[in-house]
Amino acid sequence: MVRAGFARISFSALLVAVIFVVCLVCFLLQDAFVYTQPHHRILRLSNGLSSDGNDVAIPVEKVEETTKISVVSSNSLFKDSGMRSKSADLFQKERILCWIMTSPDNHKKRAMAVKNTWGKRCNVLLFMSSEEDPSLPTIKLPIIEGRDQLWGKTREAFRHIWNHYRDQADWFFKADDDTYAILENMRYFLSAYNTSKPLWFGHKFKTIVKQGYFSGGAGYVLSKEATRRFVEEGYFNVLLCRHDHEGAEDAEMGKCMSRLNVSAMDTRDAKGRGRFFPFFPEQHIFPGKVTKDYWYWQSIYYPAKEGLECCSDSAISFHYVKPEQMYLLEYLIYRLRPFGLEPEDRPATPDPSPDLDLTATPWFVTEKQFEGNSAGGEVIHGSTSATPKLKSNRYTMKNYTERLNELIKRTERARKLKIT
């Protein structure tokens, strides 16, 4: 009797223990399942981002895991998939080679962010540096690093590209490792032009070069003919293009393109809104973020607006974009989809830019704009007949150019004295 009672008690205790262990395991598995869901992975990823404004290295595997979405499933969300099919067609018709100017210190953060976001939409993506890095990978150029060596890096990069990739692309896009570009809009814009013509595109400045030149940070695009002329006619001709590695990259490229008779095109949309931008969107949208006494307003070739009308709905590039901001833009542009979004209604090719024939007179900031520092988005056009006089005539086009040319001459003299 005692043994039978003891056996029953032992069996009951064992059963309770088994039930407890099963419940504990189920609870732990449920918690692990919830914690590994996409929204929790995104939360853990966001907790790893710094809010102090410093560049942050974001693990590649986490980013890819949290943002990977099947094209088929995303297409099934929309009855009209015409927009995606048009983009796919342009991917083959307007082949873009993107080369990114980077340096060893920026391989792991900035360059990797480009590779994991907008860079994967290029037909060909190349990273130009002074050191090899198989993780990107990079192309090691025969140059030394330094801001005064950017022109040399640009010369060597285009030469390498033309010698090895000329048949793999129709357009050649140069960008910095803190540039963010929307390649679908770039292809759409370029589809209205012929790459066999000597053309280049970007954010246009009016100083230094008569026809204007394009911001290096905002990125610029060369047609195949422009690239051919640069490498085959300009690279070895010191009378057309600067032969050494020193100099301001975008300004030297502007002078070279002008001497090679490559047209600096207007990249604004039909409403006069910009497509290539030398700053982050915040600086262009909010009035006063870039004050009217800043060099930008004295240098732009065409009038610019502030506020939401600053930027085209087919904008192409922005500059000074930090790595974490690239992932943010990636989400806002390619992942976020408002319910009931209207189907694509743009024309097959973009409407022509206001200055398509390149006859417009360069725009100048007025004294009223200079003193106001923010016009609430309103643009007041300067006189096209004469340069407006600002305070002490300090910011006129003539004086600005004269000071800049004098600085260039002094730098040249100092360089020659150093060599001799």
C-alpha positions as CSV (number, residue, x, y, z in Angstrom):
1,M,0.0,0.0,0.0
2,V,2.7,2.4,0.9
3,R,4.7,1.6,-2.1
4,A,1.6,2.1,-4.4
5,G,0.9,5.5,-2.8
6,F,4.5,6.5,-3.2
7,A,4.4,5.5,-6.9
8,R,1.3,7.6,-7.5
9,I,2.9,10.6,-5.8
10,S,6.1,10.2,-7.8
11,F,4.1,9.9,-11.1
12,S,2.1,13.0,-10.3
13,A,5.2,15.0,-9.5
14,L,6.9,13.8,-12.6
15,L,3.9,14.8,-14.7
16,V,3.8,18.2,-13.2
17,A,7.5,18.7,-13.8
18,V,7.1,17.7,-17.5
19,I,4.2,20.1,-18.0
20,F,6.2,22.9,-16.4
21,V,9.2,22.2,-18.6
22,V,7.0,22.1,-21.7
23,C,5.3,25.4,-20.8
24,L,8.7,27.0,-20.2
25,V,10.1,25.9,-23.5
26,C,7.0,27.2,-25.4
27,F,7.3,30.5,-23.6
28,L,11.0,30.9,-24.6
29,L,10.3,29.9,-28.2
30,Q,7.5,32.4,-28.5
31,D,9.7,35.2,-27.1
32,A,12.5,34.2,-29.5
33,F,10.0,34.2,-32.4
34,V,8.7,37.6,-31.6
35,Y,12.2,39.1,-31.1
36,T,13.4,37.9,-34.5
37,Q,10.5,39.4,-36.5
38,P,11.4,42.2,-38.9
39,H,10.1,45.1,-36.8
40,H,12.2,44.0,-33.9
41,R,15.3,43.6,-36.1
42,I,14.7,47.2,-37.4
43,L,14.4,48.4,-33.8
44,R,17.7,46.8,-32.8
45,L,19.3,48.3,-35.9
46,S,17.9,51.8,-35.2
47,N,19.2,51.5,-31.6
48,G,22.7,51.1,-33.1
49,L,22.5,54.4,-35.0
50,S,24.1,57.4,-33.4
51,S,22.1,60.6,-33.2
52,D,25.1,62.8,-32.5
53,G,25.7,63.5,-36.2
54,N,28.8,61.3,-36.6
55,D,29.2,58.8,-39.3
56,V,28.0,55.3,-38.2
57,A,29.1,52.0,-39.6
58,I,26.0,49.9,-40.1
59,P,26.5,46.1,-40.4
60,V,25.8,45.1,-44.0
61,E,24.1,41.8,-43.1
62,K,21.6,43.5,-40.8
63,V,20.7,46.1,-43.4
64,E,20.2,43.6,-46.1
65,E,18.2,41.3,-43.8
66,T,15.8,44.0,-42.7
67,T,15.2,45.6,-46.1
68,K,15.2,42.6,-48.4
69,I,11.8,42.5,-50.2
70,S,10.9,40.4,-53.2
71,V,10.2,42.4,-56.4
72,V,7.3,40.0,-57.2
73,S,5.6,40.5,-53.9
74,S,5.9,44.3,-54.0
75,N,4.6,44.4,-57.6
76,S,1.6,42.4,-56.5
77,L,0.6,45.3,-54.2
78,F,-0.4,47.4,-57.2
79,K,-2.8,46.6,-60.0
80,D,-0.8,48.9,-62.4
81,S,2.8,47.8,-62.5
82,G,3.5,50.0,-65.5
83,M,5.9,52.2,-63.5
84,R,8.1,49.2,-62.6
85,S,8.1,47.9,-66.2
86,K,9.1,51.3,-67.6
87,S,11.9,51.5,-65.1
88,A,13.1,48.0,-66.1
89,D,13.0,49.0,-69.7
90,L,15.1,52.1,-69.1
91,F,17.6,50.0,-67.1
92,Q,18.7,48.4,-70.3
93,K,18.1,51.3,-72.7
94,E,20.0,54.0,-70.6
95,R,22.9,52.1,-69.1
96,I,24.7,54.1,-66.4
97,L,28.1,53.5,-65.1
98,C,28.5,55.0,-61.6
99,W,32.0,55.6,-60.3
100,I,32.4,56.7,-56.7
101,M,35.3,58.9,-55.5
102,T,36.3,57.5,-52.1
103,S,39.3,57.1,-49.9
104,P,40.6,54.4,-47.5
105,D,39.2,56.2,-44.4
106,N,35.7,56.1,-46.0
107,H,35.6,52.5,-47.4
108,K,33.8,50.9,-44.5
109,K,31.2,53.6,-43.7
110,R,30.4,55.9,-46.6
111,A,31.4,53.8,-49.6
112,M,29.7,50.7,-48.1
113,A,26.5,52.7,-47.5
114,V,26.5,53.7,-51.2
115,K,27.0,50.0,-52.2
116,N,24.1,48.8,-50.0
117,T,21.7,51.6,-51.1
118,W,21.5,53.5,-54.4
119,G,24.7,52.0,-55.9
120,K,23.1,48.6,-56.6
121,R,20.8,50.3,-59.2
122,C,23.7,51.3,-61.4
123,N,24.4,49.1,-64.4
124,V,28.1,49.2,-63.4
125,L,29.3,50.4,-60.0
126,L,33.0,51.2,-59.4
127,F,34.8,52.6,-56.4
128,M,37.9,54.6,-57.1
129,S,40.5,54.9,-54.3
130,S,44.3,54.9,-53.6
131,E,44.2,51.5,-51.9
132,E,42.7,48.1,-52.7
133,D,39.7,46.9,-50.7
134,P,38.1,43.6,-51.7
135,S,35.0,44.3,-49.6
136,L,33.7,46.9,-52.0
137,P,35.8,46.2,-54.1
138,T,37.9,49.3,-55.0
139,I,40.1,50.1,-58.0
140,K,43.5,51.3,-56.9
141,L,44.5,54.4,-58.9
142,P,48.1,55.7,-59.3
143,I,47.4,58.8,-57.2
144,I,47.9,60.0,-53.6
145,E,45.1,61.0,-51.4
146,G,44.3,64.6,-50.6
147,R,41.8,67.3,-51.5
148,D,44.3,69.0,-53.8
149,Q,44.6,65.6,-55.7
150,L,41.0,65.2,-56.6
151,W,41.5,66.4,-60.1
152,G,44.2,63.7,-60.6
153,K,41.9,61.0,-59.2
154,T,39.1,62.2,-61.6
155,R,41.5,62.1,-64.7
156,E,42.7,58.6,-63.9
157,A,39.3,57.3,-63.0
158,F,37.7,58.3,-66.3
159,R,40.7,57.0,-68.2
160,H,40.4,53.6,-66.5
161,I,36.7,53.5,-67.1
162,W,37.0,54.3,-70.8
163,N,39.7,51.8,-71.4
164,H,37.9,48.9,-69.6
165,Y,34.1,49.7,-69.5
166,R,33.3,51.9,-72.5
167,D,31.1,49.2,-74.1
168,Q,29.2,48.4,-70.9
169,A,27.5,51.8,-70.4
170,D,25.9,54.7,-72.3
171,W,26.3,57.3,-69.6
172,F,29.1,57.8,-67.0
173,F,28.1,59.3,-63.6
174,K,30.7,60.6,-61.2
175,A,29.7,60.9,-57.5
176,D,31.3,61.3,-54.1
177,D,30.9,58.8,-51.3
178,D,28.5,61.1,-49.6
179,T,26.3,61.6,-52.6
180,Y,22.8,59.9,-52.9
181,A,21.3,59.4,-56.3
182,I,18.0,58.2,-57.6
183,L,19.0,56.2,-60.7
184,E,15.5,55.7,-62.0
185,N,15.0,59.5,-62.3
186,M,18.5,59.8,-63.8
187,R,17.6,57.3,-66.6
188,Y,14.3,59.0,-67.1
189,F,15.9,62.4,-67.5
190,L,18.7,61.1,-69.8
191,S,16.3,59.3,-72.0
192,A,15.5,62.6,-73.8
193,Y,19.2,63.0,-74.9
194,N,21.5,61.3,-77.3
195,T,24.7,59.9,-75.7
196,S,26.6,60.2,-79.0
197,K,26.4,64.0,-78.6
198,P,29.0,65.8,-76.5
199,L,26.9,66.6,-73.4
200,W,27.3,66.7,-69.6
201,F,24.8,67.3,-66.8
202,G,24.7,68.3,-63.2
203,H,24.2,71.3,-60.8
204,K,25.4,74.3,-62.7
205,F,27.7,77.1,-61.4
206,K,28.5,80.2,-63.4
207,T,31.9,81.2,-62.1
208,I,35.3,80.3,-63.7
209,V,33.9,78.9,-66.9
210,K,31.8,80.9,-69.3
211,Q,29.4,78.2,-70.2
212,G,29.3,77.1,-66.5
213,Y,30.4,73.9,-64.8
214,F,28.9,71.3,-62.5
215,S,29.2,70.7,-58.8
216,G,31.4,67.7,-58.0
217,G,29.5,66.9,-54.8
218,A,26.1,66.8,-56.5
219,G,27.6,64.5,-59.1
220,Y,27.7,64.9,-62.9
221,V,27.0,62.8,-65.9
222,L,29.0,62.6,-69.1
223,S,27.7,61.2,-72.3
224,K,29.7,58.6,-74.1
225,E,31.0,61.1,-76.6
226,A,32.0,63.5,-73.8
227,T,33.8,60.7,-72.1
228,R,35.6,59.8,-75.3
229,R,36.7,63.4,-75.9
230,F,37.9,63.7,-72.4
231,V,40.1,60.6,-72.5
232,E,41.2,60.4,-76.1
233,E,41.5,64.2,-76.9
234,G,41.9,65.9,-73.5
235,Y,43.8,63.6,-71.2
236,F,47.2,64.0,-73.0
237,N,46.7,67.5,-74.3
238,V,47.8,70.1,-71.8
239,L,46.3,72.9,-73.9
240,L,42.8,71.4,-73.4
241,C,42.9,69.8,-69.9
242,R,45.2,70.3,-67.0
243,H,47.9,67.7,-67.1
244,D,49.0,67.3,-63.5
245,H,47.0,65.9,-60.6
246,E,46.4,69.1,-58.6
247,G,43.5,71.5,-58.9
248,A,39.8,71.8,-58.0
249,E,38.2,68.7,-59.6
250,D,34.9,70.2,-60.7
251,A,36.3,73.5,-61.9
252,E,39.1,71.8,-63.9
253,M,36.6,69.4,-65.4
254,G,34.5,72.4,-66.4
255,K,37.4,74.1,-68.1
256,C,38.3,70.9,-69.9
257,M,34.8,70.2,-71.1
258,S,34.5,73.8,-72.4
259,R,37.7,73.5,-74.4
260,L,36.5,70.1,-75.8
261,N,33.2,71.7,-76.9
262,V,31.1,69.6,-74.6
263,S,27.9,71.4,-73.8
264,A,27.0,72.1,-70.1
265,M,23.2,71.3,-70.2
266,D,20.3,72.7,-68.1
267,T,19.1,69.9,-65.8
268,R,16.1,71.7,-64.3
269,D,12.6,70.4,-65.0
270,A,10.0,72.3,-67.1
271,K,9.0,74.3,-64.0
272,G,12.5,75.5,-63.3
273,R,13.0,73.2,-60.3
274,G,16.4,71.6,-59.8
275,R,17.3,67.9,-60.2
276,F,21.0,67.8,-59.0
277,F,21.7,69.4,-55.6
278,P,25.0,70.2,-53.8
279,F,23.4,69.9,-50.3
280,F,21.2,67.6,-48.3
281,P,17.4,68.2,-48.9
282,E,17.0,70.1,-45.7
283,Q,19.3,72.9,-46.9
284,H,17.3,73.4,-50.1
285,I,13.8,73.1,-48.6
286,F,13.9,75.3,-45.5
287,P,14.5,79.1,-46.3
288,G,17.4,80.6,-44.5
289,K,19.3,77.3,-44.0
290,V,21.7,78.5,-46.7
291,T,22.0,82.3,-46.1
292,K,22.0,84.6,-49.1
293,D,25.6,85.8,-48.3
294,Y,26.9,82.2,-48.7
295,W,29.0,81.4,-51.8
296,Y,26.2,79.1,-53.2
297,W,23.9,82.1,-54.0
298,Q,26.8,83.9,-55.7
299,S,27.7,80.9,-57.8
300,I,24.5,79.3,-59.1
301,Y,23.9,79.7,-62.8
302,Y,20.1,79.6,-62.7
303,P,17.7,81.1,-60.1
304,A,16.9,78.7,-57.2
305,K,13.8,78.4,-55.1
306,E,13.4,77.5,-51.4
307,G,10.6,75.6,-49.9
308,L,8.9,72.5,-51.3
309,E,9.1,74.0,-54.8
310,C,12.9,74.0,-54.6
311,C,13.2,70.5,-56.0
312,S,11.8,68.6,-58.9
313,D,9.6,65.5,-58.3
314,S,12.1,63.8,-60.5
315,A,15.1,65.0,-58.5
316,I,18.3,63.0,-59.2
317,S,21.0,63.6,-56.5
318,F,21.8,65.2,-53.1
319,H,25.2,65.8,-51.4
320,Y,26.5,65.7,-47.9
321,V,24.4,62.6,-47.1
322,K,25.7,60.7,-44.1
323,P,25.7,56.9,-44.1
324,E,22.7,56.6,-41.8
325,Q,20.8,59.2,-43.9
326,M,21.4,57.1,-47.0
327,Y,19.5,54.2,-45.4
328,L,16.8,56.6,-44.3
329,L,16.4,58.0,-47.8
330,E,16.4,54.4,-49.1
331,Y,13.4,53.6,-46.9
332,L,11.5,56.8,-47.6
333,I,12.0,56.5,-51.4
334,Y,11.8,52.8,-52.1
335,R,10.0,51.2,-49.2
336,L,7.3,53.6,-47.9
337,R,4.1,53.4,-50.0
338,P,1.0,55.5,-49.1
339,F,-2.2,53.6,-49.5
340,G,-4.1,54.5,-52.7
341,L,-1.1,56.0,-54.4
342,E,-1.9,57.2,-57.9
343,P,-0.3,55.4,-60.8
344,E,2.6,57.0,-62.7
345,D,1.4,59.8,-64.9
346,R,4.6,61.3,-66.3
347,P,5.1,61.6,-70.0
348,A,7.2,59.0,-71.8
349,T,10.1,61.4,-71.8
350,P,10.5,64.5,-69.6
351,D,9.4,67.9,-70.7
352,P,12.3,70.1,-71.9
353,S,14.3,72.2,-69.5
354,P,13.7,76.0,-69.6
355,D,17.2,76.7,-71.1
356,L,17.4,73.7,-73.5
357,D,19.2,75.8,-76.1
358,L,21.6,77.3,-73.5
359,T,20.9,80.9,-74.3
360,A,19.9,82.1,-70.8
361,T,22.0,84.8,-69.1
362,P,23.5,83.7,-65.8
363,W,21.4,84.7,-62.9
364,F,22.7,87.0,-60.1
365,V,21.4,87.5,-56.6
366,T,19.9,90.9,-55.9
367,E,20.6,93.2,-53.0
368,K,17.1,92.7,-51.7
369,Q,17.6,88.9,-51.5
370,F,21.1,89.4,-49.9
371,E,19.7,91.6,-47.1
372,G,16.5,89.5,-46.5
373,N,18.3,86.2,-46.2
374,S,15.0,84.3,-46.7
375,A,12.2,85.1,-49.1
376,G,9.9,82.4,-48.0
377,G,10.5,80.4,-51.1
378,E,10.0,83.4,-53.4
379,V,12.7,84.0,-56.0
380,I,13.4,87.6,-57.1
381,H,15.2,87.6,-60.4
382,G,18.3,89.7,-60.8
383,S,18.8,92.0,-63.7
384,T,20.2,90.4,-66.8
385,S,21.5,93.6,-68.3
386,A,24.1,94.4,-65.6
387,T,25.6,92.9,-62.4
388,P,23.7,94.2,-59.4
389,K,25.7,96.1,-56.8
390,L,25.6,94.6,-53.4
391,K,27.1,95.9,-50.2
392,S,30.5,97.5,-51.0
393,N,30.2,95.7,-54.4
394,R,31.7,92.8,-52.5
395,Y,29.7,89.9,-54.0
396,T,29.5,90.9,-57.6
397,M,30.3,88.3,-60.2
398,K,33.2,90.3,-61.5
399,N,35.0,90.7,-58.2
400,Y,34.2,87.1,-57.2
401,T,35.8,85.8,-60.4
402,E,38.8,88.2,-60.1
403,R,39.5,87.1,-56.6
404,L,39.2,83.5,-57.5
405,N,41.5,83.8,-60.5
406,E,44.0,85.7,-58.5
407,L,44.0,82.9,-55.9
408,I,44.6,80.3,-58.6
409,K,47.5,82.3,-60.1
410,R,49.1,82.7,-56.7
411,T,48.7,78.9,-56.1
412,E,50.3,78.2,-59.5
413,R,53.2,80.6,-58.7
414,A,53.8,79.0,-55.4
415,R,53.7,75.5,-56.9
416,K,56.2,76.4,-59.5
417,L,58.6,78.0,-57.0
418,K,58.3,74.9,-54.9
419,I,59.2,72.7,-57.8
420,T,62.2,74.8,-58.8
